[in-house]
Amino acid sequence: MITETFPLDEEGDHYCRVGTDDVLFVVENATTWWSLVESLPDDHRLGYVAWGLGGTFRASIRVIKAKHHITQIRYFGDLDTSGLRIPLRASTTAVELGLPSVQPAEQLYRVLQLLGRPRPAAAKEASVGVGTADELAKWLPAQCRGSAAQLLLEGNRLAQEWVSYRYLRQSTDWHCDVR
């Protein structure tokens, strides 16, 4: 969770300072947060990695102040209806507050679509219409939009955990998302 105090990797907190740079990287789920923090390359540009706690990311983004020198906010979450609504809504809030818009972690989303196996979404994530699917998918990198919209139309999802700790440790492809 994003907090004003920005604790340095204290037990139980899900926001940690990982460097002195200007990028805030937010992930939707705790498992991926841990995997990402434990797998960062030495030459990243991240200042902080946060666990967005699902929909609370939008509310907690309000605590980011100018003194934190965040010039970029990147996000990686599940590919499902709420997983795309979360960064879109957080981005709207960020821009209203004078912060940078929330951008997708492009390579991690591409990898998720390659490695992940679609599963039926929960009832709250039921399939959406074409307009909604296209609108939500528009936030993603261009190469990911078509298949993401189709996934939503079918009422399926891809959990971000498909991009596993093992993948993050063994591959350097995703490092462009943290530089």
N, C-alpha and C positions, 0 to 999 in steps of 0.2 A: 504494500500500500504506500502511496506517495504521502510523505509527511513533511511538514515544515522543518523539522529538525535534521533531516537527512542523516540518520545514524550510520556509522561506518560498520556495516556488516554485523550488527548485534543479533544475538540469538532471537529468533522469532520474528524479526523484521523482514519485510520483503521489498526493501528498497535499499540498495547499497551503492556506495561510491566505489567505482572501479577504476577511476582515473581522474585526471584534472581537465579533461577536454569538455567540449560543448554539446555533446549529443546525449539525449535522454532516450534510452531504449526501453520500451514497455512491452511485456509479454502477458498474454491473457491468463495463463495457468501456472501454478506453482512449480510443477515438475519441469516445465520448459524454462522457467526463470532460473532454477538451480542449474540445469544442464548448460544453459547459456553462460551463466556466471563462471562456472567451472571450466568452460571450454574456450574462453576468450583468448585470442592471439595477443601477443605482447604489444603489437603495434596498432591497437585499436584507438578510436577517437571518442570513446564513450566516457562520459563523466559519471553517469548513473545507469543502473539497470533496475527496473521496477517491475514488480508483479502487479498487474493492473486490477486484480481482484474482480475480473469480469466487468460488469457495468459500473462499478464504483470508480473506474478510471476517469470518467467524465467529471465526476464531482471532485475527485482529489487533484485533478490537474490545476484547480484554482490556487493551490498552494505554491506553485512555481512562481518565483519572483524574478525580477530583472537581475538581482544580485547573484542568482545561480548561473547566469551566463549561458543559458540553454539557447542554442541557435537552431537546433534540429530536434524533432521528436519523431522517432521511428517506432513502429508497432508490428508485432507478429502475434496472431491469434488463430483461433479455429476458423475454418472456412465453413461457416453456416450463417444463418440469418443474423443472430445476435453477435457472432464473431466479427461481422462486417459493420453492423450498426454501431457497435461500441467505438471503434476508432473514428467513424464518421461523426458521431455526436461529440466525441471528445475533441475532434478537430474544430468543429464549430465553436465550442466553448473556448478552446485555445485561441483561436483567431479573434474572438470577441474580447479576450483579455489582452490582446497585443502579443501573444506568443506565436511561434511558428505553427503552421498546420501540421497535423499528424500524417506522416508518410508511411507507406508500407515498406517492410523489410523485403525488398524485391526478390532477392535470391532465395530466401527462406520460403517464401510463398511458392516459388517455382519448384523447389525441392519437395515441399509438402504435396504438390500435385503429382509429382513423379513417384514419390515413395508411399503416399497415403492410399488407403483403401476405403472407398466411400462406405459409410454405414448409414442406416436410416436415422434421421434426426429425431430428437425427442419431440413429443407432442407440441411443446411450445415453439418448436422450430419447424412447424409444418411447411409444406411447399408453398411458394409464393408465386404470384403472377409474373408474367414476362417483364412488365414495367418495373416492378420492385426488384426482381432479380438483376436486371440490367443496371438499374440505379445503384444497387449495392456493389455489384461487381466492378463498376466504373472506377471505384477507389483503388482497385488492384492494379499491378503492372499490366500493360497492354497484352502481354503474352498469356496472362492468367485469366483474363476477363471472360472469354467465351466458355471455357470449361467450368469456371466458378458459377456463372449464371445458370448453366445446365444443371449443375449439382444442386443449386437452390430450387430450380424448377422441379426437380425430381424428388425433393424433400429429403435429400441426403446431406451429409456433412463429412468433413475431414477434420479430425482432431489434430491440433498442432503437435501432439506428442509423437506422431509418426516421424517427425524430424527428431530423432532420438539423440540421447547423450552420445551413443556410439558414433552416429553420423557426425555430430558436431566435433567430436575428438579426432575423427579420421579424415575429414574433408576440410579443405581450405576454400572451397567454392563460396561459402556463405560469408567469408571474411569481408567481402566488399560491403556487406550490410552494416558493418561496425567501423568502417573507415571513412 
